[in-house]
């Protein structure tokens, strides 16, 4: 459970920092006004987040979460998200469409993390302690990561 909490805090820190950084980056690097930059960042996170959560839930429904195939799938998914994020940030100024398409793919793949972790916590913790386990998971993930990710 400790490793799940650590990965959750780190993941949320990265996602909060990315969400905070994106509007300013898009505005300055791609020379767009702040309103459009904020809209693009919100759409990149909002429209791709739900498919990412569904994508993350698929292996859980198929009961593949602890099989070697699923472990390899998550490894490849994490690497793919990092590659898409790197490609998005390497776009030349003004190539907003390519940036948003690559960023959306990266965020969609990254959001698959949440579905798998929540289901894993529910599987490994006895029913009488699930509320406590989720509270222990959310404390560092939301409060600490949010505080550090937005500074």
C-alpha positions as CSV (number, residue, x, y, z in Angstrom):
1,X,0.0,0.0,0.0
2,X,2.9,2.3,0.7
3,X,4.2,2.1,-2.9
4,X,0.7,2.8,-4.2
5,X,0.5,5.9,-2.1
6,X,4.0,7.1,-3.2
7,X,3.2,6.5,-6.9
8,X,-0.2,8.3,-6.4
9,X,1.4,11.3,-4.8
10,X,4.1,11.5,-7.5
11,X,1.6,11.1,-10.3
12,X,-0.8,13.7,-8.9
13,X,2.1,16.1,-8.4
14,X,3.1,15.7,-12.1
15,X,-0.5,16.1,-13.3
16,X,-1.1,19.2,-11.1
17,X,2.1,20.8,-12.3
18,X,1.3,20.0,-15.9
19,X,-2.2,21.4,-15.6
20,X,-0.9,24.6,-14.0
21,X,2.0,25.0,-16.5
22,X,0.0,24.4,-19.7
23,X,-1.9,27.6,-20.1
24,X,1.1,29.8,-19.7
25,X,3.2,27.5,-21.9
26,X,0.7,27.5,-24.7
27,X,0.2,31.3,-24.4
28,X,3.8,32.2,-24.5
29,X,5.3,29.5,-26.7
30,X,2.5,29.3,-29.3
31,X,1.6,33.0,-29.1
32,X,-2.0,32.6,-28.2
33,X,-4.1,34.7,-25.9
34,X,-4.6,33.4,-22.4
35,X,-8.3,32.6,-22.8
36,X,-7.7,30.4,-25.8
37,X,-4.7,28.8,-24.1
38,X,-6.7,28.0,-21.0
39,X,-9.5,26.5,-23.2
40,X,-7.0,24.3,-25.1
41,X,-5.5,23.1,-21.8
42,X,-8.9,22.3,-20.3
43,X,-10.0,20.5,-23.4
44,X,-6.8,18.5,-23.5
45,X,-7.3,17.3,-20.0
46,X,-11.1,17.1,-19.9
47,X,-11.9,15.5,-23.2
48,X,-9.1,12.9,-23.0
49,X,-9.4,12.2,-19.3
50,X,-12.7,10.2,-19.6
51,X,-11.5,7.9,-22.4
52,X,-8.3,7.4,-20.4
53,X,-10.2,6.3,-17.3
54,X,-12.2,3.9,-19.5
55,X,-9.0,2.6,-21.1
56,X,-7.5,2.0,-17.6
57,X,-10.6,0.1,-16.5
58,X,-10.5,-2.4,-19.3
59,X,-7.7,-4.6,-18.0
60,X,-9.4,-4.5,-14.5
61,X,-12.6,-5.8,-16.0
62,X,-10.8,-8.5,-17.9
63,X,-9.1,-9.5,-14.6
64,X,-5.7,-9.1,-16.1
65,X,-4.3,-6.7,-13.5
66,X,-1.9,-9.1,-11.8
67,X,-1.1,-11.2,-14.9
68,X,2.3,-10.7,-16.5
69,X,0.6,-9.5,-19.7
70,X,-1.1,-6.6,-17.8
71,X,2.1,-5.6,-16.1
72,X,3.8,-5.4,-19.5
73,X,0.8,-3.4,-20.8
74,X,1.1,-0.8,-18.0
75,X,4.8,-0.5,-18.7
76,X,4.2,0.1,-22.3
77,X,1.4,2.5,-21.6
78,X,3.6,4.6,-19.3
79,X,6.4,4.7,-21.8
80,X,3.9,5.7,-24.6
81,X,2.5,8.5,-22.5
82,X,6.0,9.8,-21.8
83,X,6.9,9.6,-25.5
84,X,3.7,11.4,-26.6
85,X,4.3,14.1,-24.0
86,X,7.9,14.6,-25.2
87,X,6.7,14.8,-28.8
88,X,4.1,17.3,-27.8
89,X,6.5,19.6,-26.1
90,X,9.0,19.3,-28.9
91,X,6.6,20.9,-31.5
92,X,7.7,24.1,-33.1
93,X,6.0,27.4,-32.1
94,X,2.6,27.8,-33.9
95,X,2.0,24.0,-34.4
96,X,-0.9,24.1,-31.9
97,X,-3.0,21.3,-33.6
98,X,-0.1,18.8,-33.4
99,X,0.7,19.9,-29.9
100,X,-2.9,19.4,-28.7
101,X,-3.2,16.0,-30.5
102,X,0.0,14.7,-29.0
103,X,-0.8,16.1,-25.5
104,X,-4.3,14.6,-25.6
105,X,-2.9,11.2,-26.4
106,X,-0.4,11.5,-23.6
107,X,-3.0,12.6,-21.0
108,X,-5.4,9.9,-22.1
109,X,-2.9,7.2,-21.6
110,X,-1.7,8.7,-18.3
111,X,-5.2,8.9,-16.9
112,X,-5.5,5.2,-17.2
113,X,-3.5,5.1,-13.9
114,X,-6.4,6.2,-11.8
115,X,-8.8,3.4,-12.8
116,X,-6.2,0.7,-12.1
117,X,-5.1,2.0,-8.8
118,X,-8.5,2.5,-7.4
119,X,-9.5,-1.0,-8.3
120,X,-6.3,-2.4,-7.0
121,X,-6.8,-0.8,-3.6
122,X,-10.3,-2.3,-3.5
123,X,-8.9,-5.7,-4.2
124,X,-6.0,-5.8,-1.7
125,X,-7.7,-4.2,1.2
126,X,-10.4,-6.0,3.3
127,X,-13.9,-4.5,3.0
128,X,-14.0,-3.1,6.5
129,X,-10.8,-1.1,5.9
130,X,-11.4,0.2,2.4
131,X,-12.6,3.6,3.5
132,X,-9.5,4.1,5.6
133,X,-7.3,2.9,2.8
134,X,-8.8,5.3,0.3
135,X,-8.4,8.2,2.9
136,X,-4.8,7.2,3.4
137,X,-4.3,7.1,-0.3
138,X,-6.0,10.5,-1.0
139,X,-4.3,12.5,1.8
140,X,-0.8,12.6,0.2
141,X,-2.1,12.3,-3.3
142,X,-4.4,15.3,-3.3
143,X,-3.3,17.6,-0.5
144,X,0.5,17.2,-0.6
145,X,0.7,16.8,-4.4
146,X,-1.6,19.7,-5.0
147,X,0.3,21.9,-2.7
148,X,3.7,21.1,-4.2
149,X,2.5,20.8,-7.8
150,X,1.0,24.3,-7.8
151,X,4.0,26.1,-6.3
